[in-house]
Amino acid sequence: MRIFSIVKIAPIHGKRREILDILLSIKGPTQAIHACLACSICEEEGDERLIFYMEQWRSKEDLLQHVRSDLYTRVLAAMELSREKPEISFLEVSAIRGMELIEAVRNTKR
């Protein structure tokens, strides 16, 4: 089972760059952790210009260890700069499919 963490932040006016700087300072060290499978920062276009910080972990135990770490306090600091309550989701995924799903669906005769 893989674990995904998704944090959605709506930056306080004037704090967008600070949030991105914090998250960028976390990204490399987090990716260097053996149990981290991926780490990404995405920005949404539009009026709200939300920031998404995403991590993928090998197991729930690995995620929990990371959440207890000093490194994770920076994620919390970035969340504090949200103009509204930040949304955070932890997804436990038991199956991941890729291109083979698309091929199977698209090649199925109707």
C-alpha positions in Angstrom: 0.0 0.0 0.0 1.2 3.5 -0.8 0.4 6.6 1.0 -0.2 10.0 -0.6 -0.2 13.3 1.3 -1.8 16.3 -0.4 -1.7 19.8 1.2 -3.7 22.6 -0.3 -2.8 26.1 0.7 -4.5 29.4 -0.2 -1.7 31.9 0.3 -2.2 35.0 2.4 -1.8 38.1 0.2 1.9 38.7 -0.2 3.0 35.3 1.3 3.0 33.2 -1.9 6.7 33.5 -2.5 7.5 32.7 1.2 5.3 29.6 1.0 6.9 28.4 -2.2 10.4 29.1 -0.7 9.6 27.0 2.4 8.2 24.1 0.3 11.1 24.2 -2.1 13.5 24.0 0.9 11.7 20.8 2.0 11.4 19.1 -1.4 15.0 18.0 -1.9 15.6 16.7 1.6 12.2 14.9 1.6 13.0 13.2 -1.8 16.3 12.1 -0.4 14.5 10.0 2.2 14.6 6.4 1.0 10.9 5.8 1.8 9.8 8.9 -0.1 8.7 7.8 -3.6 7.8 11.3 -4.9 7.5 14.9 -3.8 5.9 17.7 -5.8 4.8 21.3 -5.6 2.1 22.6 -7.9 0.5 26.0 -8.4 -3.0 26.5 -9.6 -3.9 29.2 -12.1 -6.9 31.5 -11.6 -8.1 33.9 -8.9 -7.2 31.8 -5.9 -3.8 30.6 -7.1 -3.7 27.7 -4.7 -0.5 25.9 -3.9 -0.5 22.1 -3.6 2.3 20.2 -1.9 2.2 16.4 -2.5 4.2 13.5 -1.1 4.1 9.8 -1.9 5.4 7.3 0.7 6.2 3.6 0.7 4.1 2.9 3.8 1.9 4.5 6.4 4.7 4.0 9.0 7.2 5.9 6.8 4.7 8.8 6.5 4.1 8.9 10.2 7.8 9.0 10.9 8.1 11.9 8.5 5.2 13.8 10.1 7.0 13.5 13.5 10.3 14.8 12.0 11.8 18.3 12.3 11.6 18.6 8.6 7.8 18.4 8.6 7.6 21.4 10.9 8.4 23.5 7.8 5.3 22.0 6.1 3.4 23.2 9.1 5.0 26.6 8.9 3.9 26.9 5.2 0.4 25.9 6.2 0.3 28.7 8.8 0.6 31.2 5.9 -2.8 30.1 4.4 -5.6 32.7 4.4 -8.1 30.0 5.2 -7.8 26.6 6.9 -5.5 24.5 4.8 -6.8 21.2 3.5 -4.7 18.1 4.0 -5.5 14.7 2.8 -3.8 11.4 3.5 -4.7 8.7 1.0 -4.0 5.1 1.5 -3.9 3.5 -2.0 -3.9 -0.3 -2.4 -3.7 -0.4 -6.2 -2.1 1.9 -8.7 -2.7 1.5 -12.4 -1.2 3.4 -15.3 -1.2 3.3 -19.1 -2.4 -0.3 -19.1 -5.8 0.8 -17.7 -6.2 3.3 -20.5 -5.2 0.7 -23.1 -7.5 -1.8 -21.7 -10.5 0.6 -21.6 -9.8 2.1 -25.0 -9.2 -1.2 -26.7 -12.4 -2.8 -25.4 -14.9 -3.3 -28.2 -18.2 -1.6 -27.6 
